[in-house]
Amino acid sequence: MQATSLYPRYAEKPLAEALSDSPAVLVHGPRQCGKTTLARLVGDSLGYDYISFDDDVARAAATADPAGFVAGLPERSILDEVQRVPSLFTALKQEIDRRRVPGRFLLTGSSQVLLLPSLSDSLAGRMEVLRLHPLSQNEIHGGVPNFLDDLFRGRFQTATTNRLGDELAERIVAGGYPAALERPTARRRANWYRNFVETQLQRDVRDMSKISALDALPRLLSAAASQTARLYNLSDLAAPFQLSRPTIGDYVELLDRLFLVERLPPWHSNRLSRLVKTPKLHIGDTGLGCALLGIGPVALAQDRTFFGQLLETFVFQELKRQSICQEQPLSFFHYRDKDQVEVDVVIERGALAVAGIEVKASATVTTSDFRGLHKLKKTTGDRFASGVVLYDGEIASSFGDGMFAVPIRSLCEGRTVGLGSFVLGMDRLAP
């Protein structure tokens, strides 16, 4: 049966391009974000056979005889959840070296297998890696994501749109996991997220590591959700647990490897020594975070402090999810100096361009909201592309000096042109 998707995925085109010239392609990201659907959507059109290592027999066979298993694979194979058989990577390397043809293997993984040196070394130069996130707002609601292009061009047209208003809290709470979004109510979506966490941690953490307190991980993930968009503070995270700080630090690493949390590194410059060098902690999906904390749309809208935290994470995750559409890879950071001047998200495009984004939960913008962005511009000089304050307002407008106020709706919905002009049609993927 051919795979179908309820949502267009902007990763479809980069995946097809990678398969056209790379012997192996790994699509990795959290469970249930759509990796299998994407792999089969592209793979079915190109004649790939599908094997999942969630299947006990396939996993046992591959573990018992990796070389024999790989040698017996069809010409083009999708190997799903490949992190469950780490011994397979050496056999894949040998098979690729024996017969090096583009698109031989399409792999998916629900943990950052490349953090293991033995695995990353075995397929170095033979495998392209594609990160798949949960759904972006543009994929959910339609439209072509143009925000990042405009950001690095330093050009936003003056325009008026409708505020998201109460809908913004609803979108934050809904998150981006396809299966959760199919549920009809916020309560049912929250139930899906909670079950998802329990299932994933029970299954994948036991595969990855022997830990002494498996029951602490869901509570640690909830604690991380409560501190989202704050500086990473291991002591605060460890305080409620009867476990050592190093142990909690190891558990955070596990959650990071499963794409459930993300630590945003600090931006640095040799020209400015007073920068804070601590990463920021972000929950991997705001819908997941809200479900773990028992927060619905109404409660979130009323708690303005926590709303601001989750909105910053929501924007950061949306930017990461849209970045797959960019021709050049982007690197993400945050900026804060010891005078508490900060920029929520700093994006570098190669070595030549830097842009900054400040997130504001209100419906108005003043010149003081650009303080951190002006400081970032002064530090980066000619590399500075533009600075944007994203806010829940109606008007996109220039504030001069490469600074812009832009409604969050413009980030979330982009241009409303036909998706066929952006997503590579499957009829064009056939060899």
Disulfide bonds with the S-S distance in Angstrom:
none
